């Protein structure tokens, strides 16, 4: 688990307790509490878009992907126990700026710029809904275990940390066309991608597709569109894109074929939208790729 000074989408997880920062509800209303929630639950409002504040070293805005609200220390209070909530962006909003510094390998602290207090898991609680509050502290990781956090990155940049993964893949590397290499790409779990496929109706329409009027390889673009539509309905934050590529080629019989591809856990995974199946290897028997896009 690591944190980069560049923008990215992260889970912010406690270093000692199996919870991560989440919104208590998925409401975009102001003053919704930020709380701790189990790391075992795959809930969308556990993800945060972290972007550097221009001209301010180690300082960031932290925005919830689902609600679109910004992590905010209530009234910028320096008192112990001040609520950390989601709130509308406003200027200069010093209480929406957070200083993030590494205090030990893999462990970070998060300090509110205005109050100088630290994001604190109240009483070190492990129960879902435990409040995350501002609390006095310092940059010594031993001084308060409740204020130690880790970052689990859920996104990548094509010309950054994704570049080698794509370049050295035998199927993708020599055939990929990139149109937005510096954009932040969110990578979804297999379960989430299959859920989108299931609710898109593609799972139920296979028997009703007529091959004389519908090319099977068009399904990859239909699915890519469904992923985009799903993301638009789920996330109010912007400045990122959900990663879902398409790769074209031919199979061992010379027939034209296509599927989707994604990056997860630093490797490329293929997805066949006609069956809902994932593959770590060539998606079709004797597959010879000709073009890959994302």
PEKARA-V294781 format. One line per field, one symbol per residue. phi: phi as a letter, one per 20 degrees, with the letter a starting at -180 (. if undefined). A space follows every 10 residues. Layout:
phi=???
This chain:
phi=.bcdfffadc eddffccfcc fbefbefeff mffecebgfe eedffeeced cfegmcfldb ecdfffemed fceglmfeff nffdcebgfb delffddced cfdagnccdc dfffemedfc fglmfdfgng fdcebfabee fefbgfdecc cdfdcbcged fegfgfgeef eegecedddb fdffdedefg ffffffffef nffedffdfe ffccfgffgf fffgffffff ffeedefcmb cefbeccdrc efenffbbbe bcdblmbece cefecmedbe dgfcfmfcfc bccb
